[in-house]
Amino acid sequence: MKVNLHIVIVTYKSKHTIEECLNNLSEHLKQEDTVITIIDNYGKDCIDQVVKKYKKVKYLFSGGNIGFGAGCNLGFLQEDSTYTLFLNPDAVIDNENILKLVDFLNTNPNTAVVGPCIKSGDTLQHSGSMPLPPLWLKRKTEYFKGSYRAILPGSVPQKTNWICGAIYLVRSSIYEEVGGFDENFFLYFEETDLCFRILQQGSDIYAVGESIASHIGGASSSEDNSKYIHGCIAEHYFEGRYYFLRKSYGLSSAVVYELHKLFRLFLSSLKAVFYGKQNLALIELKTRLRYPLFRSPQQSKASNNYKQTNKTITKATNKTAIALTFDDAPSINEHGVNFDPNRMHKVLGILKKHNIPHCTAFVIGEFIPGNEEILKEWLSAGYELGNHMHHHQHSSGLNEDEFIKSVSKCDHLLNELGAFNDHQNKWFRFPYLDYGLHDLQRRKFNMAIKKLGYRVAHASLCFNDDLYEKLLATNPENSKLISRYIESSILTIQRCLKFAKNGEVNIRHIVYSHFGDVNVHSLNFIICKLNELDISWTSLENAIEHSFYRNYELMQINNGLAFDPKILSSNTKKSLEHFYKLMPKLDYKSEKKYGPYRKTFR
């Protein structure tokens, strides 16, 4: 049933503030069309016991500290509502002031987001303009008219470009349309990014001073001995700002902005030292220089996960292990390649020849009828079959009902084959992986998959055989393509071994490939070479549980793609374009110069 107002509160070490927050909402909970969802990103301070005292309050442990934006998206999907209020656990707003915000949205259909006057001690929190690189001051300023200003108590509603995310009422339909919060932000600037996208979408944002609330600020992080800037944890603040600028304006503008800010801090510090004034600028400069200038939250997360994973690696796991998976079973049917289920039979023969103990093939449901024999032969060899949807189509073009219908139809056919038993995992992999899905859509689909009893099969390594397959289809006489593909695959694995040897990444990888002619001709040689490199073969489940990119708990929550940014950069859009531009121009000799045609990014 659709409710009018859904209040989402994301907590992290917030036991000392959540009770007061809920007490102030208790009057509003008496209304039948209001519900509250608590997303707990910590899980160790017994907030679930506090929540039990309140009716119509749903508690959900996220599995770990997945970040503020990700927690908000997870909470948003728990209820279907007209409006959603994102509320910090250290923010206090009563029933009367919530109703003022709701009434404003009711009477202003083109408004997507409203925020109240927020008192934080003796100060007022601000609304107004967003970070704007100097190179852009004279361009595209339609989203940045107005100034950075406080929302005064009792002031008339003012149209603005950004409001503080501590108390943030949004029209749910617009929030879903723009894709919710970008989960690449860990903390700070996720609401800035959302406001930016909402303005681009054509909706308005208003600061409503008639509605008054209070906010402690930093309550969830005050227990840590972190360095702060502007009342925020400095590391997350700088990373969030840089990512927002890079995402919204491009790399060059983000770099110019950060250098510009650093230069101004340096001049202010010199001035303060010269005049002997209180040297706050110098303190801020030292704080800024403590952290990398050009690092995004994703890079920080990957770096932290490498460090965290290295602590868990023991001597028993020092041997690199690979889980082998194939998509588009029983045969690739695109890139100009004709459908031929005999390819799966040939690949199966190669796997048996080398006694590969584990392998998972993801089946396109519409190709199961008429090809049951080869699929059953695959199962009888002790290998797994997974769900690859009924039609091989991009999930971003489907709504939730269409997506569930496609997955369910393939599930029915797989069950008729006897693909699953009581002791076997049910694996699912998105066609084209999960590229093109925005975070909210991905999270919604993953929740649907989980209800159907499936686990998402991640991937960490790709040999890009589908790209070579396309080239081979247009140039069937070009035997050099196969040798290029083999060399490319081996170099990718060797790069993994290099990182593992240096202790930079975990050493469990999930390779995904396809049932195409490229693998039919080269898989035997690749497996021989990998055996020479002393690589072992493991199951998909074992590889996921020892993933290097995210720890297991967060992977289970996010169900995202676990690509290593240092190894598998070729799956980015720019790298694919780079591949297509280079391939027609290169001859075999020049391949040594360009390696496996992968463009590494940091």
Secondary structure, DSSP 8 states (H G I E B T S, - for coil): --EEEEEEEEESS-HHHHHHHHHHHTTGGGSTTEEEEEEESS-SS-HHHHHTTSTTEEEEE-SS---HHHHHHHHHTTS-EEEEEEE-TTEE--HHHHHHHHHHHHH-TTEEEEEEEEEETTEE-EES-----GGGTTSSGGG--S--EE--TT---EEES-B-TTEEEEEHHHHHHTTSS-TT--SSSHHHHHHHHHHHHT-EEEEEEEEEEEE--STTTTTS---EETTEEHHHHHHHHHHHHHHHH-HHHHHHHHHHHHHHHHHHHHHHHHHT---HHHHHHHHHHTS-SS--HHHHHHHHHHHHHHHH--GGG-S-EEEEEEEEET----TT----THHHHHHHHHHHHTT----EEEE-GGGSTT-HHHHHHHHHTT-EEEE--SS---GGGS-HHHHHHHHHHHHHHHHHHT---TTS--EE--TTTTTT--HHHHHHHHHHHHHTT-EE----EE--HHHHHHHHHH-TT-THHHHHHHHHHHHHHHHHHHHHHTTSS-SEEEEEEESSHHHHHHHHHHHHHHHHTT-EE--HHHHHHT-SSS-HHHHHHH------TTT-GGGSHHHHHHHHHHGGG--TTTHHHHTTT-----
